[in-house]
Amino acid sequence: MADEAPAEASPCRADAVRNRLRLLEAAARLVAEHGPEHVTMEAVAAAAGVGKGTVFRRFGDRAGLMLALLDHAERAYQQSFLAGPPPLGPGAPPVQRLEAFGTATLRHLVAHAGLLLAAEHDPARRFAAPRRVRLVHVSALLREAGAGGDEELLAEALLAFLDPALVDHLRRRGGMTFERLDAGWRDLVARVVRAA
């Protein structure tokens, strides 16, 4: 997700990398203490001991900062379904992998709900790289399971169930438990694959 150049490129570049790390550490600390909805660019700059302009130059806006904070968790999450152990990773039948994918994604969404929602401020970012990886993965599993039809559109329909804002809404306002959402995901996968 993030585009970091090696620190050894130049002394100026090394300073930029150190500033970025300081900013991310400060932002993570503030998110942990106050929640992402209460973290401002100004507060991050003050906590990192840099000017506000430095934060804006490095991350663009608040949503960009939230995306950068999510980067590490997103990489670990993606690694789990792309190359981790079965049933989430390769080696299990595709339907089991789809079921495990939904469970892992729901856990990821619950654990990082505030950051994910804050990072989705810009509608164009909503469908950026992390979601594209999920779309390709789910499409491939549907194809492997013999779901038939337009696997990309079926994958989009499945991923709509795993939308961060929807999951947050169903949990907070709908009072739905993780277990109910997980069971709903598994039922949806079974219906999509069975309908083929």
N, C-alpha and C positions, 0 to 999 in steps of 0.2 A: 504494500500500500504506500508506504513512505518512500521517498526518493532521496536517499542519503548518499553523498559521495564520500570516499574514504577520507579520513581525517588527515592523512599524511600529504594530501594534495598541496597544501601551502600553509604557512603560519596563519594567514588570514582565515583560510578555510577551517583550520583547527579551532580557532577562536569561535567561528560560527557554529561548529559542531558542539563545542563546550556550552555555548549560550543556549543552543537548542535543548541539550540535555538538562541544563539548569531550569529552563522554562518548563520542560515536561515534568521534571521532578516537583517543581513548585505547583504546577497545575494538578498533578496527581494528589499531592498532599492536600490542596484546597478542596478537591473533589471528595476525597475521603473524609475530610472534616465537615464540609458544609453541603455536599451534594452538588452535582454538576449544574443544576439550575441556578445556583447562587454564585457561581464562579464567573468573574468578569475578566476581561483582558487586562484592565487596570490592576486588579488584585494579583493576577499572575505576575505582571511586571514588577509590582512592589515586592512580592514574595521572593522573586528571583534576583532582585536588586538591579534591574535594567530599566531602561525607558520603555514607555508604552509603545512607542514606534517600533522598537525591536520585536515585540510580540506580533504586531500587525505585519511587519515585513516578513517574518518567518512563517506565519501561519495564515495570513490573509484576513481571517475573521475568526469569530468564536467557534463557528462550526468546523473550520479547518483545524483549530486547536483540539477540539473534541475528537475529530478523526485521527489526529496524530496520537492522542492518548489511547485510542482503541487499537492502534496498529499492532502492538505486541500481542494483545489478547486475540485479535483477529487472525494473526499468523499462526498461533498455537491451535486455535479452533480449526482453521483450514487444514493444517497439517494432520489433525486427528482424522478427518474424513478422507483426505487424499492419500495418506500413506500410513495411518495408524493401524492398530490391530483390529481384526474383525470383532464384532459385526459392523462397526462404523467404518473401518478401513477396508482395503481390498482383501478378498479371500472368502467373504460371505456371499450368499445368494443376494441378488439385487433388491428383492423386496425387504429382506432383513436389513440391508444397508439403508434403504429408504426410511424404514421405521427408526433405525438407530440415528440417522441423520436428523430427523425431526426432533427426537429426544435431545440430542446434543445441541441442536440449534435453539430449542426452547430454553435449555439451561444457559446457553450463551446470552440469549436475549434477556432473561431474568437477571443474570449476574451483572449485565452492563446496560440495563434499560435506560437509565438517566443519560449516560453518555451517548448511546445510540440515538435517542430522541433528540438530544442537543445537536448531534452531528448531522441530522437530517433536515436541518433548517432550510437548506437550499434544495428545492425539488430535484434539480439536476444531479445532485450528489446521491440522492436516494437510490439511483440505479447505477451507481459507479462500480468500480472494480470488485469490491467484496461481494456484492450481490451477483455480479456477472459470474464469478467463480461458482457460486451456489447454483445458478441457473444451468451452467454447463454440466456440473456434477449431477444434478437431479435429472436433466435431460438424458445424460448417458445411462444412468441407472434405469430410467423408464424404457429406454431403447433395449438395454440388456434384459430387462424383465419381459420384453415383448408386449409392452403396453399398446403399441400401435398408435395410429392417429398422428397428430402433430405433437411430437414429444416436447418441443419447445413451448408451445402454448399450454400443454398439460403441466409442464414444469412451472410455468408462470402461475398457473392456477394453484398449484401446491404451495409455491412460495408465498402467495398472497396470504395463506393461512399463517405463515411465519413472519409476517410483517411486524417490525418492532412496535409500531404505534398500536396495531390491533392487539397484539399479545399484551401490551401494557394496559390497554383499555379493558380487555376481557378480565385481566387479573385484578385491576384496581377498582373499576366501576362495575364490572360484571360479577366480581367475587369468585371467579373460577379458579380452581386449584391447578397447580402444575400437573397433577395426576389426570385431571379431567381434560386439560389441553393435550397432554401426551396421548391419552386414549382417543381423543378426537382426531389427532394426526394419524395414528395407526389405522383408524377406521377409514379415514379419507384415502390413505394410500391403498388400502385393500380394495376400496370401491373403484378407484381409478385403474388399478391394475386388473381387477376382475372384469371391468367393463370392456376390456380389449377383446 
